[in-house]
Amino acid sequence: MVKAAIVIEFLDPNIKYSIEQKVFVIQIIRPEKKNALLPGMYKALAEGLKIADQNDTVNVILLRGVDDCFTSGNDVNSFVSSDSNNGERPSVVFMHALLTTRKPIVAAISGLAVGIGTTCLFHCDLVYASEDCFLQLPFTRLGVCPEAGSSYLLPRQIGYQRAAELLLLGSRLSSKKAQEYGIITEVLPQDQYLDHALQRCHELADLPTQAVQESKHLMKKGLDKVLPGTIEDELAVFSELLKTPDAQAIVKAFLERKMAS
């Protein structure tokens, strides 16, 4: 069973922070909307990473959703209505927070991990998933392009052909297949994935802190020079594609289906 944690103040009702020993847990809680992310939620996610990274009592960060959903990605209504510049969008602030966090980030995922729910995993150091979990990068199906540096990270992590299948076709990927590809560290039964992830977090948190952080830095060395520009390029193309007739028609049809349901 998951041990009781110390809850600390959080900035959005759908994002909860808590500390369990040396592990800072950031939880997405908006199950009625499949954990779809609103601007305020992105801000709280980014701020949670910053708080954890600056807290000397914290050695590891755990990112999780609810038991039947990690996140379905962007809330379409709020994303389409946003008039912020790319660099000011809360989602972009979250992307850069993932990139700059020094401490290890562990993800525990279940249900669905769609869009940024999958691309954020490429920035995590360990990922534990339930057997029923699936991942999806449906960007082309929405008439847009990849984000969060995934166009650079994914081909280098799993190979170009596999990445092309996921990013161009946008089909669902089971957690088992994602483990075979090297996106997920380990797949566990639904009733074990979270406890297992927490156990690994505590094991990691008990190791010499500087050695862990320096090892992470060495493994990711050079990404800080490449990824900010990649994310900027992706966002520029994403914004232009969002204005195209194809994307506009897809978004309109999606919103009409939501209103009718």
C-alpha positions as CSV (number, residue, x, y, z in Angstrom):
1,M,0.0,0.0,0.0
2,V,1.1,3.6,-0.7
3,K,2.2,5.2,2.6
4,A,0.7,8.4,3.9
5,A,2.4,11.5,2.5
6,I,2.7,15.1,3.7
7,V,0.5,17.3,1.6
8,I,1.9,20.8,0.9
9,E,0.2,23.9,-0.6
10,F,-0.5,23.6,-4.3
11,L,-1.4,26.2,-6.9
12,D,-4.2,24.5,-8.9
13,P,-7.1,22.3,-7.6
14,N,-6.3,19.7,-10.3
15,I,-2.6,19.4,-9.4
16,K,-1.6,18.0,-6.0
17,Y,1.8,18.2,-4.4
18,S,2.9,15.9,-1.5
19,I,6.1,14.8,0.0
20,E,6.7,11.2,1.1
21,Q,10.1,11.1,2.8
22,K,12.6,12.3,0.1
23,V,10.1,11.9,-2.8
24,F,8.1,14.9,-4.1
25,V,4.9,13.6,-5.7
26,I,3.1,15.7,-8.3
27,Q,-0.3,14.3,-9.1
28,I,-2.7,15.2,-11.9
29,I,-6.3,15.0,-10.7
30,R,-9.0,15.9,-13.2
31,P,-10.6,12.4,-13.8
32,E,-13.9,13.8,-15.0
33,K,-12.0,15.2,-18.1
34,K,-9.5,12.3,-18.4
35,N,-6.9,14.5,-16.7
36,A,-6.9,16.9,-19.7
37,L,-4.5,19.7,-19.0
38,L,-5.6,23.3,-18.6
39,P,-3.2,26.3,-18.6
40,G,-3.4,26.6,-14.8
41,M,-2.5,22.9,-14.5
42,Y,0.6,23.4,-16.7
43,K,1.7,26.3,-14.5
44,A,1.2,24.2,-11.4
45,L,3.1,21.2,-13.0
46,A,6.0,23.5,-13.9
47,E,6.0,25.2,-10.5
48,G,5.9,21.8,-8.7
49,L,9.1,20.7,-10.6
50,K,10.8,24.0,-9.6
51,I,9.8,23.6,-5.9
52,A,11.0,20.1,-5.8
53,D,14.3,20.9,-7.5
54,Q,15.0,23.7,-5.0
55,N,14.0,21.7,-1.9
56,D,17.0,20.3,-0.2
57,T,14.9,17.6,1.5
58,V,13.8,16.2,-1.8
59,N,15.9,13.8,-3.9
60,V,13.4,12.4,-6.4
61,I,10.3,13.6,-8.2
62,L,7.4,11.3,-9.0
63,L,4.9,12.4,-11.7
64,R,1.6,10.5,-11.7
65,G,-2.1,10.8,-12.6
66,V,-5.0,8.8,-11.2
67,D,-5.3,5.1,-11.4
68,D,-7.2,4.9,-14.7
69,C,-5.6,7.9,-16.4
70,F,-2.3,9.6,-16.6
71,T,-3.4,12.4,-18.9
72,S,-5.3,12.8,-22.2
73,G,-3.1,15.8,-23.1
74,N,-4.1,19.3,-23.8
75,D,-7.7,20.4,-23.1
76,V,-8.8,21.3,-26.6
77,N,-11.1,24.1,-25.6
78,S,-8.5,26.1,-23.6
79,F,-5.7,25.4,-26.1
80,V,-7.6,26.6,-29.1
81,S,-8.8,29.8,-27.3
82,S,-5.3,30.7,-26.0
83,D,-3.9,33.9,-27.4
84,S,-0.5,33.7,-25.6
85,N,2.7,33.8,-27.6
86,N,4.4,30.4,-27.8
87,G,7.1,31.2,-25.3
88,E,4.6,32.4,-22.8
89,R,2.2,29.4,-23.0
90,P,2.0,27.5,-19.7
91,S,2.5,24.3,-21.6
92,V,5.9,25.6,-22.9
93,V,6.9,26.6,-19.4
94,F,6.2,23.1,-18.3
95,M,8.3,21.7,-21.2
96,H,11.3,23.8,-20.3
97,A,10.9,22.8,-16.6
98,L,11.1,19.2,-17.6
99,L,14.3,19.9,-19.5
100,T,16.0,21.9,-16.7
101,T,15.1,19.8,-13.7
102,R,18.3,18.5,-12.1
103,K,16.8,15.8,-9.9
104,P,15.6,12.5,-11.3
105,I,12.0,12.4,-12.5
106,V,10.1,9.2,-12.3
107,A,6.7,8.7,-14.0
108,A,4.0,6.3,-12.8
109,I,1.3,5.9,-15.6
110,S,-1.9,4.1,-16.0
111,G,-4.9,4.2,-18.4
112,L,-4.1,6.6,-21.2
113,A,-1.1,8.8,-21.8
114,V,-1.9,10.9,-24.9
115,G,0.0,13.8,-26.5
116,I,2.1,15.6,-23.9
117,G,1.1,12.7,-21.7
118,T,3.5,10.6,-23.8
119,T,6.1,13.3,-24.9
120,C,6.8,14.3,-21.3
121,L,7.9,10.7,-20.6
122,F,10.9,11.2,-22.9
123,H,12.2,13.7,-20.4
124,C,11.7,11.4,-17.4
125,D,14.5,9.2,-16.1
126,L,12.3,6.1,-15.2
127,V,8.8,5.2,-16.3
128,Y,6.6,2.6,-14.7
129,A,3.3,1.7,-16.3
130,S,0.3,-0.5,-15.7
131,E,-0.5,-3.4,-18.0
132,D,-3.7,-1.7,-19.3
133,C,-1.9,1.6,-20.1
134,F,-1.5,2.8,-23.7
135,L,0.4,5.7,-25.2
136,Q,-0.5,7.8,-28.2
137,L,1.0,10.7,-30.2
138,P,-1.9,11.7,-32.3
139,F,-0.5,15.0,-33.6
140,T,-0.8,14.3,-37.4
141,R,-4.4,13.0,-36.8
142,L,-5.2,16.5,-35.4
143,G,-3.5,18.2,-38.3
144,V,-0.5,19.4,-36.2
145,C,3.0,18.3,-35.4
146,P,5.0,16.9,-32.5
147,E,6.0,19.0,-29.4
148,A,8.0,19.0,-26.2
149,G,11.2,18.1,-28.2
150,S,9.7,14.7,-29.2
151,S,10.7,15.1,-32.9
152,Y,14.4,15.1,-31.7
153,L,14.2,12.8,-28.7
154,L,12.1,9.9,-29.9
155,P,14.0,8.9,-33.1
156,R,17.2,9.0,-31.0
157,Q,15.7,6.9,-28.3
158,I,13.9,4.2,-30.3
159,G,15.2,4.6,-33.8
160,Y,13.8,6.5,-36.8
161,Q,11.5,3.9,-38.2
162,R,9.7,3.2,-34.9
163,A,9.5,6.9,-34.2
164,A,8.1,7.6,-37.6
165,E,5.4,5.0,-37.1
166,L,4.4,6.6,-33.8
167,L,4.7,10.2,-34.9
168,L,3.4,10.0,-38.4
169,L,0.6,7.5,-38.0
170,G,-0.3,8.4,-34.5
171,S,-1.6,5.0,-33.6
172,R,-2.0,3.7,-30.0
173,L,0.9,1.9,-28.4
174,S,0.4,-0.6,-25.6
175,S,2.6,-0.3,-22.5
176,K,4.1,-3.7,-23.3
177,K,5.1,-2.5,-26.8
178,A,6.4,0.7,-25.3
179,Q,8.6,-1.3,-22.9
180,E,9.9,-3.3,-25.9
181,Y,10.8,0.0,-27.6
182,G,12.5,1.4,-24.5
183,I,10.0,4.2,-23.7
184,I,8.8,2.5,-20.5
185,T,11.1,1.0,-17.9
186,E,8.8,-1.7,-16.6
187,V,5.2,-2.8,-16.9
188,L,3.3,-4.1,-13.9
189,P,-0.2,-5.2,-12.9
190,Q,-2.7,-2.4,-12.3
191,D,-2.6,-2.9,-8.5
192,Q,1.2,-2.8,-8.4
193,Y,2.5,-0.2,-10.7
194,L,2.2,2.8,-8.3
195,D,3.7,1.0,-5.3
196,H,6.5,-0.3,-7.4
197,A,7.2,3.2,-8.8
198,L,7.3,4.6,-5.3
199,Q,9.6,1.8,-4.1
200,R,12.0,2.7,-6.9
201,C,11.8,6.4,-6.0
202,H,12.8,5.6,-2.4
203,E,15.6,3.4,-3.6
204,L,16.9,6.2,-5.8
205,A,16.3,8.8,-3.1
206,D,18.5,6.9,-0.7
207,L,21.5,6.8,-3.0
208,P,24.2,9.6,-2.8
209,T,22.4,12.7,-4.1
210,Q,25.3,14.3,-5.9
211,A,26.3,11.1,-7.6
212,V,22.8,10.6,-8.9
213,Q,22.3,14.1,-10.2
214,E,25.8,14.3,-11.8
215,S,25.1,10.9,-13.5
216,K,21.8,12.2,-14.9
217,H,23.6,15.4,-16.1
218,L,26.3,13.4,-17.9
219,M,23.7,11.2,-19.6
220,K,21.7,14.2,-20.8
221,K,24.7,16.4,-21.6
222,G,24.2,18.4,-24.8
223,L,20.4,18.2,-24.8
224,D,20.2,21.6,-23.1
225,K,21.9,23.1,-26.2
226,V,19.6,21.3,-28.7
227,L,16.2,20.9,-27.2
228,P,15.3,24.5,-26.5
229,G,15.7,25.3,-30.2
230,T,13.9,22.1,-31.2
231,I,10.9,23.0,-28.9
232,E,10.8,26.5,-30.4
233,D,10.9,25.1,-34.0
234,E,8.1,22.6,-33.2
235,L,5.9,25.3,-31.6
236,A,6.3,27.6,-34.6
237,V,5.3,24.9,-37.0
238,F,2.5,23.7,-34.6
239,S,1.0,27.2,-34.5
240,E,1.0,27.5,-38.3
241,L,-0.5,24.1,-38.8
242,L,-3.2,24.9,-36.2
243,K,-4.4,27.6,-38.6
244,T,-4.7,25.3,-41.6
245,P,-8.2,24.2,-42.9
246,D,-7.4,20.6,-42.1
247,A,-6.6,21.3,-38.4
248,Q,-9.5,23.7,-38.1
249,A,-11.9,21.2,-39.4
250,I,-10.6,18.5,-37.1
251,V,-10.9,20.7,-34.0
252,K,-14.4,21.9,-35.0
253,A,-15.6,18.3,-35.5
254,F,-14.0,17.3,-32.1
255,L,-15.7,20.2,-30.3
256,E,-19.1,19.5,-32.0
257,R,-18.9,15.9,-30.8
258,K,-18.2,17.0,-27.3
259,M,-21.2,19.4,-27.3
260,A,-23.4,16.7,-28.7
261,S,-22.4,14.0,-26.1
